[in-house]
């Protein structure tokens, strides 16, 4: 009787049976494409077979049209995202004393990250078009709720829905890009899908000003509640149409429907999408990060309070409970693992997830209060502030396209991430530490953003390609979900840390430097945000104290951002130096 021994090597477990090595997931995927390039993968999940069937059926002109529609969907997502962060200034001014606004941001980030894994399962088990339709609907409901909100609580509820829809749409659009491209050209297409940021960044500030001058910030959300479904739903319709066409031509055969009662369906999907695991992870990270937002300025976070301590301890204890459930509880109940453990053992996937988390922590650390810093210290309008912050996004998109062609030529992406992306990010954050006051021109702050943009664009492209290259077709949504999960959790922690630093450093610096005649306005200055702070004349002692407080706060935040970025070196170093000139998807793709 043949024995089976497992030997762990660099990136995968190679099972040896009867002296013949079993192919790893990447080799299996390539073999399947080589042997059956014109047929749907038989043992693949339903969502993957639907995507393959559509790709096998459509022509090149149709492929170009579909990608153009994907690009339009990205344009809508980026446009609303651009308006959203600029509208925060006015939203905070209206709800200045309400911590619900900050809490909604953090809750949406954590829940959205945790939901990434169920979304990846939904894409593979059900289908791309169906999942996309669900999240467009959720996005639209969230926008409508924001447009009609009457107070901070209703705003927070709408914002969570909006962000969940936004995150789901963005996630699925990126999977659409992976579905329609081979590894060889994917870096270029990722860069091209970032081009809408040029339009949205330039048009965003005047559009925000138009809404404020002629209406209210609520109209911005209400407008996109109409625009989003009109632009996005036709994309789902096209994909569904080609799926039905593939069924008629016998390219794809749906699996027979299983008849279940309502109770059986609820039980099945609760296990299939791991409701218990999702709840444990969400509760763990919410409890560990929400104490930072339980107080609004000018109150500082009471780290030694009973509430904060209990939240931290419960959150910390819940995480190992989640791990134990995923390792022992769920497999015992279902006979299978929820997470793709073969991918989780891959050092490149681990490194890519860590780099994604580190990069997003870095981004939120230096940028969380940078908008308000620019506006107050340089006495800019919302439009001028929006334009002053364009450099980062512009440069990041441009470098992704340039690197896309570079990677296509060299067929490697590790070294450019390690020796170019990380140093640029550290230099940019370090320059912001130096240029943190009004005595330096805005041009020097823009210069620092250029360095950050070079690093950010390189690293974003690098960790996505690292995840994709280390996976087979089946694992593409899962590896992207894992990166999204870790990035969301790190960004939530970064938001919490930034809030704590702002609340502590800004308030203490301001109180110690306010002149005697306005020291009584301390609470108003803190709780009123930049709107109240700009009421004091430029050059006055009070305004100088406010500017100094912003400078000191920004210095600490940028030091944290630069220090954390050092951890990106080992995160990238552990990657395997994959080549991108191999087959990964079937059908008529780029």
C-alpha positions as CSV (number, residue, x, y, z in Angstrom):
1,X,0.0,0.0,0.0
2,X,1.5,3.3,-1.1
3,X,2.3,5.8,1.7
4,X,1.8,9.5,1.4
5,X,4.4,11.9,2.8
6,X,4.1,15.7,2.9
7,X,7.2,17.8,2.5
8,X,7.0,21.6,3.2
9,X,9.1,23.6,0.8
10,X,9.4,27.3,0.0
11,X,5.8,28.2,-0.9
12,X,3.6,25.1,-1.0
13,X,3.2,21.7,0.3
14,X,4.1,19.1,-2.3
15,X,2.6,15.8,-1.6
16,X,4.6,12.8,-2.7
17,X,2.6,9.6,-3.6
18,X,4.1,6.6,-5.4
19,X,7.2,8.7,-6.0
20,X,5.4,11.3,-8.2
21,X,5.0,14.9,-6.9
22,X,1.5,16.3,-6.8
23,X,1.3,19.6,-8.6
24,X,0.8,22.8,-6.5
25,X,-2.2,25.0,-7.2
26,X,-0.4,27.2,-9.7
27,X,0.9,24.3,-11.7
28,X,-2.5,22.7,-11.7
29,X,-4.1,25.9,-12.9
30,X,-1.6,26.2,-15.8
31,X,-2.1,22.5,-16.7
32,X,-5.8,22.9,-16.8
33,X,-5.6,25.9,-19.2
34,X,-3.1,24.2,-21.5
35,X,-5.1,21.0,-21.7
36,X,-8.6,22.6,-21.9
37,X,-8.2,26.1,-23.1
38,X,-11.6,26.3,-24.8
39,X,-13.9,24.7,-22.2
40,X,-15.1,25.7,-18.8
41,X,-13.2,24.1,-15.9
42,X,-15.3,21.2,-14.8
43,X,-14.6,21.1,-11.1
44,X,-14.5,24.9,-10.6
45,X,-17.1,26.6,-8.5
46,X,-20.2,28.1,-10.2
47,X,-19.1,31.7,-10.2
48,X,-15.8,30.9,-11.8
49,X,-17.5,28.7,-14.5
50,X,-19.9,31.5,-15.3
51,X,-17.0,34.0,-15.6
52,X,-15.0,31.6,-17.8
53,X,-18.0,30.8,-20.0
54,X,-18.6,34.5,-20.7
55,X,-14.9,35.1,-21.4
56,X,-14.8,32.1,-23.8
57,X,-17.9,33.5,-25.7
58,X,-17.3,37.2,-26.1
59,X,-15.2,38.7,-28.9
60,X,-12.4,41.2,-28.7
61,X,-14.6,44.2,-29.5
62,X,-17.0,43.1,-26.8
63,X,-14.1,42.7,-24.4
64,X,-13.0,46.3,-25.1
65,X,-16.6,47.5,-24.5
66,X,-16.8,45.7,-21.2
67,X,-13.6,47.1,-20.0
68,X,-14.7,50.6,-21.0
69,X,-17.9,50.0,-18.9
70,X,-15.7,48.8,-16.0
71,X,-13.7,52.0,-16.4
72,X,-16.9,54.1,-16.3
73,X,-18.0,52.3,-13.1
74,X,-14.6,53.1,-11.6
75,X,-15.2,56.7,-12.6
76,X,-18.4,56.9,-10.7
77,X,-16.9,55.2,-7.6
78,X,-13.9,57.5,-7.6
79,X,-16.0,60.6,-8.2
80,X,-18.2,59.9,-5.2
81,X,-15.2,59.0,-3.2
82,X,-13.5,62.3,-4.1
83,X,-16.6,64.3,-3.1
84,X,-17.1,62.3,0.1
85,X,-13.7,63.2,1.7
86,X,-14.0,66.8,0.7
87,X,-17.6,67.0,2.1
88,X,-16.3,65.8,5.5
89,X,-15.3,69.4,6.2
90,X,-19.0,70.6,6.0
91,X,-20.4,67.4,7.6
92,X,-18.1,67.8,10.6
93,X,-19.1,71.5,10.8
94,X,-22.8,70.5,11.1
95,X,-22.2,67.6,13.4
96,X,-19.2,69.0,15.2
97,X,-20.0,67.6,18.7
98,X,-21.1,64.2,17.5
99,X,-18.6,61.3,17.8
100,X,-20.9,59.1,15.7
101,X,-19.3,60.5,12.5
102,X,-15.9,59.3,13.5
103,X,-17.3,56.0,14.8
104,X,-19.2,55.4,11.5
105,X,-15.9,55.7,9.6
106,X,-14.2,53.1,11.8
107,X,-17.1,50.7,11.9
108,X,-17.5,50.8,8.1
109,X,-13.8,50.2,7.6
110,X,-13.7,47.2,9.9
111,X,-17.0,45.6,8.8
112,X,-16.1,46.2,5.2
113,X,-12.8,44.5,5.6
114,X,-14.3,41.5,7.4
115,X,-17.0,41.2,4.7
116,X,-14.3,40.9,2.0
117,X,-13.9,37.2,2.6
118,X,-17.7,36.5,2.3
119,X,-17.8,38.6,-0.8
120,X,-15.0,36.5,-2.3
121,X,-17.0,33.4,-1.5
122,X,-20.1,35.0,-3.0
123,X,-18.3,35.7,-6.2
124,X,-17.0,32.1,-6.6
125,X,-20.1,30.2,-5.4
126,X,-22.9,32.4,-6.9
127,X,-21.5,34.7,-9.6
128,X,-19.9,38.1,-10.4
129,X,-23.0,39.7,-11.9
130,X,-25.3,38.7,-9.0
131,X,-22.9,39.9,-6.3
132,X,-22.3,43.1,-8.2
133,X,-26.0,43.8,-8.3
134,X,-26.4,43.3,-4.6
135,X,-23.7,45.8,-3.7
136,X,-24.9,48.4,-6.2
137,X,-28.2,48.2,-4.4
138,X,-26.6,48.5,-1.0
139,X,-24.5,51.5,-2.2
140,X,-27.6,53.2,-3.6
141,X,-29.6,52.7,-0.4
142,X,-26.6,54.1,1.6
143,X,-26.4,57.2,-0.6
144,X,-30.1,57.8,-0.4
145,X,-29.9,57.5,3.4
146,X,-27.1,60.1,3.6
147,X,-29.1,62.4,1.4
148,X,-32.1,62.2,3.7
149,X,-30.3,62.1,7.1
150,X,-31.6,64.4,9.8
151,X,-28.9,64.0,12.4
152,X,-25.6,62.4,13.3
153,X,-27.1,59.0,14.2
154,X,-29.0,58.7,10.8
155,X,-25.9,60.0,9.1
156,X,-23.8,57.3,10.8
157,X,-26.2,54.5,9.8
158,X,-26.3,55.7,6.1
159,X,-22.5,56.1,6.0
160,X,-22.0,52.5,7.1
161,X,-24.3,51.3,4.4
162,X,-22.7,53.5,1.8
163,X,-19.2,52.4,2.7
164,X,-20.2,48.7,2.7
165,X,-21.6,49.2,-0.8
166,X,-18.6,51.2,-1.9
167,X,-16.2,48.6,-0.7
168,X,-18.1,45.7,-2.3
169,X,-18.3,47.5,-5.7
170,X,-14.6,48.4,-5.6
171,X,-13.7,44.9,-4.7
172,X,-15.8,43.3,-7.5
173,X,-14.6,45.8,-10.1
174,X,-11.0,44.8,-9.3
175,X,-12.0,41.1,-9.7
176,X,-13.6,42.1,-13.1
177,X,-10.2,43.4,-14.1
178,X,-8.5,40.2,-13.1
179,X,-11.2,38.2,-15.0
180,X,-10.6,40.1,-18.2
181,X,-6.8,40.1,-18.1
182,X,-3.8,37.8,-17.9
183,X,-1.0,38.4,-15.4
184,X,1.1,39.7,-18.3
185,X,-1.0,42.8,-18.9
186,X,-2.8,43.1,-15.5
187,X,-0.4,45.7,-14.1
188,X,-1.1,48.0,-17.1
189,X,-4.9,47.6,-16.7
190,X,-4.7,48.3,-13.0
191,X,-3.0,51.6,-13.8
192,X,-5.6,52.4,-16.5
193,X,-8.4,51.9,-14.1
194,X,-6.8,54.5,-11.9
195,X,-7.0,57.2,-14.6
196,X,-10.5,58.4,-13.6
197,X,-8.9,59.9,-10.5
198,X,-7.4,62.6,-12.8
199,X,-10.9,63.6,-13.8
200,X,-12.5,63.3,-10.4
201,X,-9.6,65.1,-8.6
202,X,-9.8,68.1,-10.9
203,X,-13.5,68.3,-11.0
204,X,-14.1,67.4,-7.4
205,X,-13.3,70.7,-5.6
206,X,-15.5,72.9,-7.9
207,X,-18.3,70.4,-7.8
208,X,-18.3,70.4,-4.0
209,X,-18.3,74.2,-4.0
210,X,-21.2,74.2,-6.4
211,X,-23.3,71.9,-4.2
212,X,-22.4,74.0,-1.1
213,X,-23.1,77.4,-2.9
214,X,-26.4,76.3,-4.5
215,X,-27.7,73.7,-2.2
216,X,-26.3,71.4,0.5
217,X,-23.9,68.6,0.9
218,X,-26.8,66.2,1.0
219,X,-27.5,66.9,-2.7
220,X,-24.1,65.4,-3.6
221,X,-25.1,62.1,-2.1
222,X,-28.6,62.3,-3.5
223,X,-27.3,62.9,-7.1
224,X,-25.1,59.8,-7.0
225,X,-27.9,57.7,-5.6
226,X,-29.4,58.2,-9.1
227,X,-26.2,58.2,-11.2
228,X,-24.6,55.1,-9.6
229,X,-27.3,52.4,-10.5
230,X,-27.8,54.0,-14.0
231,X,-24.1,53.6,-14.8
232,X,-23.3,50.3,-13.0
233,X,-26.3,48.0,-13.5
234,X,-25.8,47.7,-17.3
235,X,-22.4,46.1,-16.6
236,X,-24.1,43.4,-14.5
237,X,-26.7,43.0,-17.3
238,X,-24.1,42.4,-20.0
239,X,-22.3,39.8,-17.9
240,X,-25.6,38.0,-17.1
241,X,-26.5,38.2,-20.8
242,X,-23.3,36.4,-21.9
243,X,-23.8,33.8,-19.1
244,X,-27.3,33.0,-20.5
245,X,-25.9,32.9,-24.0
246,X,-23.2,30.4,-22.9
247,X,-26.0,28.3,-21.3
248,X,-27.9,28.2,-24.6
249,X,-24.8,27.2,-26.6
250,X,-23.9,24.5,-24.1
251,X,-20.6,26.1,-23.0
252,X,-21.9,26.4,-19.4
253,X,-24.3,24.1,-17.7
254,X,-25.8,25.3,-14.3
255,X,-25.7,22.9,-11.4
256,X,-29.1,21.5,-10.5
257,X,-30.9,23.5,-7.8
258,X,-31.0,22.0,-4.4
259,X,-34.4,22.2,-2.7
260,X,-34.2,23.5,0.8
261,X,-36.7,24.9,3.4
262,X,-36.2,28.4,4.7
263,X,-34.6,27.1,7.9
264,X,-32.3,24.8,5.9
265,X,-31.3,27.7,3.7
266,X,-30.5,30.0,6.6
267,X,-28.5,27.2,8.3
268,X,-26.6,26.4,5.0
269,X,-25.6,29.9,4.2
270,X,-24.7,30.7,7.8
271,X,-22.2,28.0,7.6
272,X,-21.2,28.6,4.0
273,X,-20.4,32.2,4.7
274,X,-19.2,31.7,8.2
275,X,-21.5,34.1,10.1
276,X,-19.9,33.0,13.4
277,X,-16.3,33.8,12.3
278,X,-17.3,37.1,10.7
279,X,-19.1,38.1,13.9
280,X,-16.1,37.1,16.1
281,X,-13.6,39.0,14.0
282,X,-15.7,42.1,13.6
283,X,-16.5,42.2,17.4
284,X,-12.8,41.7,18.2
285,X,-11.5,44.6,16.2
286,X,-14.4,46.9,16.9
287,X,-13.9,46.5,20.6
288,X,-10.1,47.1,20.3
289,X,-10.4,50.3,18.3
290,X,-13.7,52.0,19.2
291,X,-12.5,53.3,22.6
292,X,-10.4,55.7,20.6
293,X,-13.6,57.4,19.2
294,X,-15.8,57.2,22.3
295,X,-15.0,60.9,23.0
296,X,-15.1,63.8,20.7
297,X,-12.7,66.8,21.0
298,X,-11.9,68.5,23.3
299,X,-12.3,65.5,25.6
300,X,-9.3,63.2,25.4
301,X,-9.5,59.4,25.3
302,X,-9.5,58.0,28.8
303,X,-7.2,55.0,28.3
304,X,-7.4,54.0,31.9
305,X,-11.2,54.2,32.1
306,X,-13.2,51.1,32.9
307,X,-14.9,51.3,29.5
308,X,-11.7,51.4,27.5
309,X,-10.0,48.6,29.5
310,X,-13.0,46.3,29.2
311,X,-13.2,46.9,25.5
312,X,-9.5,46.3,24.9
313,X,-9.5,43.1,27.0
314,X,-12.7,41.7,25.4
315,X,-11.5,42.5,21.9
316,X,-8.1,41.0,22.6
317,X,-9.6,37.8,23.9
318,X,-12.1,37.4,21.1
319,X,-9.4,37.2,18.4
320,X,-7.9,33.9,19.6
321,X,-11.5,32.6,19.9
322,X,-11.9,33.5,16.2
323,X,-8.7,31.6,15.3
324,X,-9.8,28.5,17.3
325,X,-13.2,28.6,15.5
326,X,-11.6,28.8,12.1
327,X,-9.1,26.0,12.9
328,X,-11.2,23.6,14.8
329,X,-14.8,24.7,15.2
330,X,-15.9,25.3,11.6
331,X,-13.9,22.3,10.1
332,X,-15.4,20.0,12.7
333,X,-18.9,21.2,11.8
334,X,-18.6,21.3,8.0
335,X,-15.6,19.0,7.2
336,X,-13.8,21.9,5.4
337,X,-12.0,25.1,6.1
338,X,-13.6,28.5,5.4
339,X,-10.3,30.3,4.5
340,X,-8.0,29.0,1.8
341,X,-5.3,27.7,4.1
342,X,-2.9,26.6,1.3
343,X,-2.8,30.3,0.2
344,X,-2.4,31.4,3.9
345,X,0.7,29.2,4.1
346,X,2.2,30.9,1.1
347,X,4.9,33.4,2.2
348,X,4.2,35.7,-0.7
349,X,0.5,36.0,0.2
350,X,1.5,36.7,3.8
351,X,3.9,39.3,2.8
352,X,1.4,40.9,0.4
353,X,-1.2,41.1,3.1
354,X,1.3,42.7,5.5
355,X,2.4,45.2,2.9
356,X,-1.2,46.1,2.2
357,X,-1.8,46.7,5.9
358,X,1.4,48.7,6.4
359,X,0.8,50.8,3.4
360,X,-2.8,51.7,4.5
361,X,-1.7,52.4,8.0
362,X,1.0,54.7,6.7
363,X,-1.5,56.5,4.4
364,X,-4.1,57.1,7.1
365,X,-1.4,58.1,9.6
366,X,-0.1,61.1,7.6
367,X,-3.3,62.0,5.8
368,X,-6.1,61.8,8.4
369,X,-5.8,65.4,9.4
370,X,-3.7,66.7,6.5
371,X,-6.7,68.2,4.7
372,X,-7.6,70.3,7.7
373,X,-3.9,71.2,8.3
374,X,-3.6,72.6,4.7
375,X,-6.9,74.4,4.9
376,X,-6.2,76.1,8.3
377,X,-2.5,76.7,8.2
378,X,-2.4,78.1,4.6
379,X,-5.9,79.7,5.0
380,X,-7.2,77.9,1.9
381,X,-10.8,77.5,0.7
382,X,-12.2,73.9,0.3
383,X,-11.5,74.2,-3.5
384,X,-7.9,75.3,-3.0
385,X,-7.3,72.6,-0.4
386,X,-8.6,70.0,-2.7
387,X,-6.3,71.1,-5.5
388,X,-3.3,71.2,-3.1
389,X,-3.8,67.5,-2.3
390,X,-4.0,66.3,-5.9
391,X,-0.3,65.5,-6.3
392,X,-0.4,62.2,-4.3
393,X,-3.2,60.6,-6.4
394,X,-1.9,62.0,-9.7
395,X,1.6,60.7,-9.3
396,X,0.4,57.3,-7.9
397,X,-1.7,56.7,-11.0
398,X,1.0,57.8,-13.4
399,X,3.7,55.6,-11.8
400,X,1.4,52.6,-11.9
401,X,1.0,52.9,-15.7
402,X,4.7,53.4,-16.2
403,X,5.5,50.5,-14.0
404,X,2.9,48.4,-15.7
405,X,4.9,48.6,-18.9
406,X,8.2,48.1,-17.0
407,X,6.9,45.0,-15.3
408,X,5.5,43.7,-18.6
409,X,8.9,44.0,-20.1
410,X,11.0,42.6,-17.1
411,X,8.3,40.1,-16.0
412,X,9.2,40.8,-12.3
413,X,7.7,43.2,-9.7
414,X,9.5,42.4,-6.4
415,X,12.6,44.5,-6.7
416,X,10.9,47.7,-7.8
417,X,8.6,47.4,-4.8
418,X,11.5,46.8,-2.4
419,X,14.1,49.3,-3.7
420,X,11.9,52.0,-5.1
421,X,8.4,51.9,-3.5
422,X,9.3,51.7,0.2
423,X,12.1,54.4,0.1
424,X,9.9,56.8,-1.7
425,X,7.2,56.4,0.9
426,X,9.6,56.9,3.8
427,X,11.2,60.0,2.2
428,X,7.8,61.5,1.5
429,X,6.6,61.1,5.1
430,X,9.9,62.4,6.4
431,X,9.7,65.5,4.2
432,X,6.2,66.2,5.6
433,X,7.8,66.2,9.1
434,X,10.1,68.9,8.0
435,X,7.6,71.0,6.1
436,X,4.9,71.2,8.7
437,X,4.4,74.9,9.2
438,X,3.3,78.0,7.3
439,X,6.9,79.2,7.1
440,X,7.4,76.6,4.3
441,X,5.6,77.1,1.0
442,X,2.7,74.9,-0.1
443,X,5.0,73.8,-2.9
444,X,7.3,71.9,-0.5
445,X,4.2,70.0,0.9
446,X,3.3,69.1,-2.7
447,X,6.8,67.9,-3.3
448,X,6.5,65.6,-0.3
449,X,3.2,64.3,-1.7
450,X,4.9,63.5,-5.0
451,X,7.4,61.3,-3.2
452,X,4.5,59.6,-1.3
453,X,2.6,59.2,-4.5
454,X,5.6,57.4,-6.2
455,X,5.8,55.1,-3.3
456,X,2.1,54.5,-2.8
457,X,1.4,53.7,-6.5
458,X,4.4,51.3,-6.6
459,X,3.4,49.4,-3.4
460,X,-0.3,49.2,-4.3
461,X,0.6,47.7,-7.6
462,X,3.2,45.4,-6.0
463,X,1.1,43.8,-3.3
464,X,-1.8,43.2,-5.7
465,X,0.5,41.5,-8.3
466,X,2.2,39.5,-5.5
467,X,-1.2,38.2,-4.4
468,X,-2.4,37.4,-7.9
469,X,0.8,35.8,-9.0
470,X,0.8,33.4,-6.0
471,X,-2.7,32.2,-6.6
472,X,-4.6,30.1,-9.1
473,X,-7.8,31.2,-10.8
474,X,-10.0,29.9,-8.0
475,X,-8.0,31.8,-5.3
476,X,-8.0,35.3,-7.0
477,X,-11.0,36.6,-5.1
478,X,-9.8,35.1,-1.8
479,X,-6.2,36.6,-2.0
480,X,-7.7,40.0,-2.9
481,X,-10.1,39.6,0.0
482,X,-7.3,38.7,2.5
483,X,-5.4,41.8,1.4
484,X,-8.5,43.9,1.7
485,X,-9.3,42.4,5.1
486,X,-5.8,43.1,6.5
487,X,-5.7,46.6,4.9
488,X,-9.0,47.6,6.4
489,X,-8.1,46.4,9.9
490,X,-4.7,48.2,9.7
491,X,-6.4,51.4,8.4
492,X,-8.9,51.2,11.3
493,X,-6.1,50.9,13.8
494,X,-4.4,53.9,12.0
495,X,-7.6,55.9,12.3
496,X,-7.8,55.1,16.0
497,X,-4.1,56.0,16.6
498,X,-4.4,59.2,14.5
499,X,-7.5,60.3,16.5
500,X,-5.8,59.6,19.8
501,X,-2.7,61.6,18.7
502,X,-4.8,64.5,17.4
503,X,-7.0,64.6,20.5
504,X,-3.9,64.5,22.8
505,X,-1.3,66.6,21.0
506,X,-3.5,69.2,19.3
507,X,-5.5,69.9,22.5
508,X,-2.5,70.2,24.8
509,X,-0.4,72.3,22.4
510,X,-3.4,74.6,21.7
511,X,-4.2,75.1,25.4
512,X,-0.5,75.9,26.2
513,X,-0.2,78.5,23.5
514,X,-3.5,80.3,23.4
515,X,-3.3,84.0,24.5
516,X,-5.1,84.9,27.8
517,X,-7.9,86.7,26.0
518,X,-9.0,83.7,24.0
519,X,-8.1,80.8,26.3
520,X,-11.8,80.7,27.2
521,X,-12.6,79.8,23.6
522,X,-10.6,76.6,23.9
523,X,-13.7,74.3,23.8
524,X,-15.2,76.1,20.9
525,X,-11.9,75.9,18.9
526,X,-11.6,72.2,19.5
527,X,-15.2,71.1,19.1
528,X,-15.9,73.5,16.1
529,X,-13.2,71.9,13.9
530,X,-11.5,73.8,11.1
531,X,-14.7,75.8,10.4
532,X,-14.4,77.5,13.9
533,X,-10.6,77.7,13.8
534,X,-10.6,79.7,10.5
535,X,-12.8,82.4,12.1
536,X,-9.7,83.8,13.8
537,X,-7.7,86.3,11.6
538,X,-4.5,85.1,10.0
539,X,-1.6,86.5,12.0
540,X,-3.5,86.8,15.3
541,X,-2.0,85.1,18.4
542,X,-4.9,82.7,18.5
543,X,-4.5,81.7,14.8
544,X,-0.8,81.2,15.4
545,X,-1.5,78.9,18.3
546,X,-3.9,76.9,16.2
547,X,-1.4,76.6,13.4
548,X,1.3,75.6,15.9
549,X,-1.0,72.9,17.2
550,X,-1.6,71.5,13.7
551,X,2.1,71.6,13.0
552,X,3.0,69.6,16.1
553,X,0.2,67.1,15.5
554,X,1.2,66.6,11.9
555,X,4.8,66.1,13.0
556,X,3.9,63.2,15.3
557,X,1.6,61.7,12.7
558,X,4.2,61.8,9.9
559,X,6.9,60.3,12.2
560,X,4.6,57.4,13.0
561,X,3.9,57.0,9.2
562,X,7.6,57.0,8.3
563,X,8.5,54.6,11.2
564,X,5.8,52.1,10.3
565,X,6.8,52.1,6.7
566,X,10.2,50.5,7.7
567,X,8.3,47.3,8.3
568,X,7.5,47.1,4.6
569,X,11.1,46.0,3.9
570,X,10.8,42.5,5.5
571,X,7.2,42.2,4.2
572,X,8.4,42.4,0.6
573,X,11.7,40.6,1.2
574,X,9.8,37.3,2.0
575,X,8.0,37.3,-1.4
576,X,8.9,34.8,-3.9
577,X,10.1,36.6,-7.1
578,X,7.3,35.3,-9.3
579,X,7.3,35.8,-13.1
580,X,4.2,37.2,-14.7
581,X,4.5,35.5,-18.1
582,X,2.3,32.5,-17.3
583,X,-1.4,31.7,-17.9
584,X,-3.9,32.2,-15.2
585,X,-7.4,32.7,-16.8
586,X,-9.3,31.2,-19.7
587,X,-11.1,32.9,-22.5
588,X,-10.7,36.0,-24.7
589,X,-8.8,38.4,-22.3
590,X,-6.2,41.1,-22.5
